[in-house]
Amino acid sequence: MQLFKTKASELSELSDFYVKCGYGGTFDGSDDVFYAVEDNCIFAVVRIALEYGVLVLRGMQVLPTLRGQKIGRKLLSYTSDHIAQIKAPCYCLAHHHLVRFYGDAGFIIAEPKDVPEFLIKRKLKYVQQGLNIDLMVRQ
């Protein structure tokens, strides 16, 4: 497995990969994309988006047939090294069952008073859709 970083605009396979994973979110060409490749095939992706001047970890996906093999953990660790170099908070909206997964990479449950309003609104939208979501931050 090889790990890489690029801009979303330079990874032509990103849309197709997300379709394979069933991910319906959008992305911006300026997003930093961290991804895992083996045999010239992408099998895991996560992005860091700059939204309203705030870093947001988004779109963490591993091909469904490869989940549960700690691939996501390795990719998130690789990505966390990048986040640490930026020295700015990075937020994520995590499914509740993944809080420990993100916690192992240095994310903690965010205090609502410290969370940008647009992320609070996004979380509420997800909750209204029936999702159990936690707002997390890595300082």
N, C-alpha and C positions, 0 to 999 in steps of 0.2 A: 504494500500500500504506500502510495506517495501522496503527500499533502501539498497543496498549492494555494496561493492567494492571487486574485486578479480582480478586475472591475467587472460588474455584471454585464456591461456593454461589450466586453471582450470574450464572454463565455456563451457562444451561440447555442450550446446545448442546455442552457439553464431552464428555459421554458419547458422543453420536452422532459427534462428530468423531473421538474415539479409536477407535471401531468402524470408521470409514472408513479409518483408518490401520493397522488391525490391531494396535493397542496393547492389550494385555491387562492392564495394571497398574491399580491402584486409585488413588483420590485422596480427599482429605479436603476438606470444604467450606471449611475455613479456609486451604487452600493459596493462595498468591499465584499467579495465572495471568497470563502474558504471552502475547499473541496478536496475530496479523497478520490484517487484514481487508481485503478488496477487494470492492466491489459487494455489501456486506452479507453476505459469505460468509467464514467463518473458514477459513484455509488453512494456518496454522502455530500451534503452541502449545508452551509450556514452562512448567513450574511450579517454584516454590520451596516446599518443604514444611518445616515445623518438626517434626522427629522426635526425641523424647527430648532436646529442647533444642538440637538441631543442625540447621543449615540444609542441605537436600539438594535439589539440582537434579534434577528428575525429569520423565519424560514428554515429552521433546523430540520433537516429531513435525511433519512437513510432509506435506501431502497427497501421496500417491505420484506423482500425475501432475505435480507441480510440483517434485519433488526435483531437485537438481543445478543450481538457478538462484540459489544464494546467499541464498535466503530465510531459511533457518535461521541463517546467519551474521549477517544483519541483526537477526533476533529475539534471538539470543544476545548480541549486542553491546548491544542495548537492555536486556536483562535484566541483563547484567554491570554496567551503570551503576547499577542498583538495588542489586545485591550490594555494590558498592563503598561505597555510602552506609551500609550496615548495619554495616560494619566488624567483621564476624565471619566466620570460615571458612565456606565453603560447599563441600560435597562433591558428587561425582557418580560414578556407576558408568557408565563409558563403554565401549562396544564398542571393542576394540583399534583397529580401523580408523578410529575417530573421535578418537583421542588428539590428533592435530594440530589438528583442528577445535576441540576444547575448549581446547587449548593456546593457540590464537590469541586466546581470550577470557580468558586469564590463569590457566587451570587447569594444575596440574602433577601429576605422579604423586605420590601421597601416600606418606609413609613409614608402613609398617604400624604402627609403635609409636605414631603420632599419630592413628590412625583409630579412631573409636568402635567398640566391639565389635559392635554391631548391624549396622554396615555391612560389617564383615569377614564376618559370618555370611551377610549377603545376597549378597555377592560369591561366597562358597563355594557357595551354593545355585545361583546362575547358572552357575558353572563346572561344577557337577555336571550341569547341564542341557545341557552341551556348548558354552556360550557362552564367548568369549574376552573377558573383562572386565578393565578396569583401574580401580582406585580413584584418583580425582583430587580435588584440593582447590584452591580459590581463596582465598588469604589476604586 
